[in-house]
Amino acid sequence: MVLERSAIILAGGMSKEFESEKALMNLEGKPLLCYVVEAVQDIAEQVIVVTDSKEVADAYAKIVPTADFVVNRTDLKGPLAEAAAGFEVAEGEYSLILPSGSPFVSPELIQLLFELCIGKSAVVPRWTNQECESLHAVYNTQIALQTAKQLLAEGINDMTELVEKLRGVRYLSTMVIEQLDPDYRSFFTVTTQIALKKAIAMSKPNPKGKVKIQKKKQTRR
């Protein structure tokens, strides 16, 4: 039976600053990866975690046993290669891509992205300056897979290039997303120790009011 929705969590690569797999780093006593899996598990029918090695996959499987795991076995270790590895095994017609270090991603935003992707090649959040959140987006699985393969064959390993290559992309303005996620916390990704400390602060009540995540080019490492 063909599924409608898959969620692909990119957990490949080891952060040199963390000197460990950052998806296993704890936030308030819980691994970062668990937050992402919990955000998607009631929305997507299939949850896939992409890693760079079987050893890492085995370690992650101990904390999220309900997910499927796939190892990116190509020489390319960037986000597009990892996403392609996920697309290869995704059973859903549409696939959500998320970094493993996004503990505050909004389930409401995920639901909206899936709903808006029907009949489109992708739905991608876009800031007012036209920068896109290609790692927090939903793609038509087969269309994205074929396009990703073409780009990887050309030595291109960039999710932004995938978005630009696709036809029939629906861009979702962050002004709309603000109604669901006023502080844009969904796009905050832990990539450094400093970011982890900020995430710890963000997870606590702030009586003085919240501060919006500033628009910036997102990277996972």
C-alpha positions as CSV (number, residue, x, y, z in Angstrom):
1,M,0.0,0.0,0.0
2,V,1.3,3.4,-1.0
3,L,1.5,5.8,1.9
4,E,0.8,9.5,1.7
5,R,3.3,11.0,4.1
6,S,6.9,10.2,5.1
7,A,9.2,12.2,7.3
8,I,13.0,12.1,6.6
9,I,15.2,13.3,9.4
10,L,18.8,14.1,8.3
11,A,21.1,12.9,11.1
12,G,24.3,12.3,9.1
13,G,27.6,13.9,10.0
14,M,29.4,14.4,13.2
15,S,29.8,17.9,14.6
16,K,33.5,18.6,15.3
17,E,32.5,21.0,18.0
18,F,30.4,18.5,19.8
19,E,32.9,15.7,19.2
20,S,29.9,13.3,19.1
21,E,26.7,12.8,17.2
22,K,24.8,15.9,17.9
23,A,21.4,14.3,17.5
24,L,22.3,12.4,20.7
25,M,23.1,15.5,22.6
26,N,20.6,16.1,25.4
27,L,18.2,19.1,25.7
28,E,16.5,19.0,29.1
29,G,17.5,15.4,29.6
30,K,16.2,14.2,26.2
31,P,18.2,13.6,22.9
32,L,17.6,16.2,20.2
33,L,16.5,13.5,17.8
34,C,13.7,12.5,20.1
35,Y,12.1,16.0,19.8
36,V,12.0,15.9,16.1
37,V,10.6,12.3,15.9
38,E,7.9,13.2,18.4
39,A,6.9,16.3,16.3
40,V,6.4,14.2,13.2
41,Q,5.3,10.8,14.4
42,D,1.6,11.5,14.6
43,I,1.5,13.3,11.3
44,A,3.7,11.2,9.0
45,E,2.9,7.5,8.4
46,Q,6.6,6.7,8.1
47,V,9.6,8.2,9.9
48,I,13.0,7.7,8.4
49,V,16.3,8.7,10.0
50,V,19.3,9.0,7.6
51,T,22.8,8.5,9.0
52,D,26.4,8.1,7.7
53,S,27.1,4.7,9.2
54,K,25.4,1.6,10.5
55,E,27.1,2.1,13.9
56,V,25.4,5.5,14.2
57,A,22.1,4.1,13.0
58,D,22.3,1.3,15.6
59,A,23.0,3.9,18.4
60,Y,20.0,6.0,17.3
61,A,17.7,3.0,17.0
62,K,18.1,2.5,20.7
63,I,16.4,5.8,21.4
64,V,13.9,5.9,18.6
65,P,13.1,2.3,17.9
66,T,9.9,3.1,15.9
67,A,11.8,4.9,13.1
68,D,13.2,3.3,10.0
69,F,16.9,3.8,9.4
70,V,18.9,4.2,6.2
71,V,22.6,4.8,5.7
72,N,23.9,7.2,3.1
73,R,26.6,5.1,1.5
74,T,27.7,7.6,-1.1
75,D,30.9,9.5,-1.0
76,L,28.9,12.7,-0.7
77,K,28.0,13.5,2.9
78,G,26.0,16.7,2.5
79,P,22.3,17.3,3.0
80,L,21.2,16.6,-0.6
81,A,22.9,13.2,-0.6
82,E,21.3,12.3,2.7
83,A,17.9,13.5,1.5
84,A,18.2,11.4,-1.6
85,A,19.0,8.3,0.5
86,G,15.8,9.0,2.4
87,F,13.7,9.6,-0.7
88,E,15.0,6.2,-2.0
89,V,13.2,4.3,0.8
90,A,10.4,6.7,1.5
91,E,7.0,5.0,0.9
92,G,5.0,8.2,1.1
93,E,3.9,10.2,-1.9
94,Y,5.2,13.3,-0.1
95,S,8.2,13.5,2.2
96,L,9.1,16.0,4.8
97,I,12.8,16.9,5.2
98,L,14.0,18.0,8.7
99,P,17.4,18.4,10.4
100,S,17.9,16.2,13.4
101,G,18.8,19.2,15.5
102,S,15.5,21.1,15.3
103,P,13.9,20.5,18.7
104,F,11.2,23.2,18.4
105,V,9.7,22.3,15.0
106,S,6.0,23.0,15.1
107,P,3.6,20.0,14.4
108,E,1.1,22.6,13.1
109,L,3.6,23.9,10.6
110,I,4.4,20.3,9.5
111,Q,0.7,19.5,9.0
112,L,0.3,22.7,6.9
113,L,3.3,21.9,4.7
114,F,1.9,18.5,3.9
115,E,-1.5,19.8,3.1
116,L,-0.2,22.5,0.8
117,C,2.1,20.0,-1.1
118,I,-0.7,18.1,-2.7
119,G,-0.3,18.4,-6.4
120,K,3.0,20.3,-6.1
121,S,6.6,19.3,-6.5
122,A,7.4,20.9,-3.1
123,V,6.2,23.3,-0.5
124,V,9.1,25.4,0.9
125,P,9.0,28.2,3.5
126,R,10.5,31.4,2.2
127,W,11.6,34.6,4.1
128,T,10.7,38.0,2.8
129,N,14.2,38.4,1.3
130,Q,13.6,35.3,-0.8
131,E,15.9,32.9,1.2
132,C,14.3,29.5,1.5
133,E,14.2,26.9,4.3
134,S,14.9,23.9,2.1
135,L,15.7,21.7,5.1
136,H,12.3,22.4,6.7
137,A,10.1,21.6,3.6
138,V,7.9,18.9,2.1
139,Y,8.7,17.4,-1.3
140,N,6.9,15.1,-3.8
141,T,9.1,12.1,-3.1
142,Q,9.6,10.7,-6.6
143,I,10.0,14.1,-8.3
144,A,12.5,15.2,-5.7
145,L,14.4,11.8,-5.9
146,Q,14.9,12.0,-9.7
147,T,16.0,15.7,-9.5
148,A,18.3,15.0,-6.6
149,K,20.0,12.1,-8.5
150,Q,20.6,14.4,-11.5
151,L,22.2,17.1,-9.3
152,L,24.3,14.6,-7.4
153,A,25.6,13.1,-10.7
154,E,26.8,16.7,-11.5
155,G,28.5,16.9,-8.1
156,I,26.0,19.3,-6.6
157,N,25.1,18.5,-3.0
158,D,22.9,21.5,-2.0
159,M,19.2,21.3,-1.0
160,T,18.8,24.9,-2.2
161,E,19.8,23.8,-5.7
162,L,17.2,21.1,-5.5
163,V,14.5,23.6,-4.9
164,E,15.7,25.9,-7.7
165,K,15.7,22.9,-10.1
166,L,12.2,21.8,-9.3
167,R,9.1,23.0,-11.2
168,G,5.8,23.5,-9.5
169,V,7.1,24.6,-6.2
170,R,4.8,26.4,-3.8
171,Y,6.6,28.9,-1.5
172,L,5.1,29.5,1.9
173,S,5.8,33.0,3.2
174,T,7.1,33.3,6.7
175,M,4.5,36.0,7.2
176,V,1.9,33.1,7.0
177,I,4.0,30.8,9.2
178,E,4.1,33.6,11.8
179,Q,0.5,32.9,12.6
180,L,1.3,29.3,13.6
181,D,4.8,29.9,15.0
182,P,5.1,33.5,16.0
183,D,8.8,33.2,17.0
184,Y,9.9,31.1,14.1
185,R,11.2,28.5,16.6
186,S,10.7,25.7,14.0
187,F,13.7,26.9,12.0
188,F,16.1,27.0,15.0
189,T,18.7,24.3,14.5
190,V,21.3,23.2,17.0
191,T,24.6,23.1,15.2
192,T,27.1,24.3,17.9
193,Q,27.5,24.3,21.7
194,I,26.4,27.9,21.7
195,A,23.2,27.0,19.9
196,L,22.6,24.2,22.4
197,K,22.9,26.6,25.3
198,K,20.5,28.9,23.5
199,A,18.1,26.0,23.0
200,I,18.2,25.2,26.7
201,A,17.3,28.9,27.4
202,M,14.5,28.7,24.8
203,S,13.0,25.6,26.4
204,K,12.4,27.5,29.7
205,P,9.5,30.0,30.3
206,N,10.5,33.5,29.5
207,P,8.4,36.0,31.6
208,K,9.8,39.0,29.6
209,G,8.5,37.7,26.3
210,K,10.0,35.6,23.6
211,V,12.5,36.7,21.0
212,K,12.0,35.8,17.4
213,I,14.5,33.7,15.6
214,Q,16.4,36.0,13.2
215,K,16.3,35.1,9.6
216,K,19.6,33.5,8.5
217,K,21.0,30.9,6.1
218,Q,20.5,27.6,7.9
219,T,23.1,24.8,7.9
220,R,23.1,21.6,9.8
221,R,26.7,21.4,10.7
